[in-house]
Amino acid sequence: GAVVSQHPSRVICKSGTSVKIECRSLDFQATTMFWYRQFPKQSLMLMATSNEGSKATYEQGVEKDKFLINHASLTLSTLTVTSAHPEDSSFYICSANLIAGGPRGQETQYFGPGTRLLVL
Amino acid sequence: KQEVTQIPAALSVPEGENLVLNCSFTDSAIYNLQWFRQDPGKGLTSLLLIQSSQREQTSGRLNASLDKSSGRSTLYIAASQPGDSATYLCAVPDYTGANSKLTFGKGITLSVRP
C-alpha cells in the first residue's frame, strides 16, 4: 500500500526557535497533502491543505505566518513552525491523497507516522 | 458544519468479547466514512472505508456498517484480542471548497484485557 513518511519523528526545541517537519509520499505522487494537529486525548484537527505548486489553504484560526507550508514537489510537503512556543507542543500528522479516480468519495488519505513536537 | 461524535471515549473489555464501536455524524450527505486505528504516539492506519452506496464492509474480524439516513456507523470487532487495544477513529470527508478534507471524531480508546 501507499506509504507516507515524516521526519523527524520527535523534536525538542527551545521557545523562539523554528522547526521544520517533512512529509513525503514514498511510492506515489500526491498533489494534495494535509497537515493535522492532535492534542492529548483530542481528535485530529486539520490545520491546512497543501497543494503542489500553489499556496496552502489554511483552516480558520490557524496562523499562516506561524505555520509555513511549502509543497515544492509531488512527493514532499514541509511544515515550519516559526518562533515556536510551549503552546505549540503537539503531535503533528500529515496525510497525502491517493486519488483512485472516478467520482468524489474515491480519494484515500494515507497518513504519516506523526511528529511529536515539544517546545521548552 | 459536519460534526462527528464517538461515544464512549473509552472502553475496556475482556479478551474474546465481541464489541461494537459507535460513530455518529450530523450531516448525512456524505460520500463515504472511514474507520482508522491509532496506536499511542503513532499515526493513523486505515481499517475500512465504506462508500455512501454501501451498507457494510468487512476485513477479517472487522465489520463496519453505515446507515446514512440515521447518521450512524458502527465498527464491529469479533473475538477481540489484546492486540486490538488502540484508539479507533471514524472520519467523513467534507468537499466544501476546492479540496476534500476529513472531519474526525475524538476516537474511542479500546483496552482488551488478557
Interface residues (C-beta under 8 A of the other chain):
Chain A: V4 Q6 T32 F34 K41 Q42 S43 L44 M45 L46 T49 N51 T57 F91 I93 S95 N97 R104 G105 E107 T108 Q109 Y110 F111 G112 P113 G114 R116
Chain B: A9 Y31 N32 F36 G41 K42 G43 L44 T45 S46 L49 Q51 S52 L89 P93 Y95 G97 A98 N99 S100 K101 L102 F104 G105 K106 G107
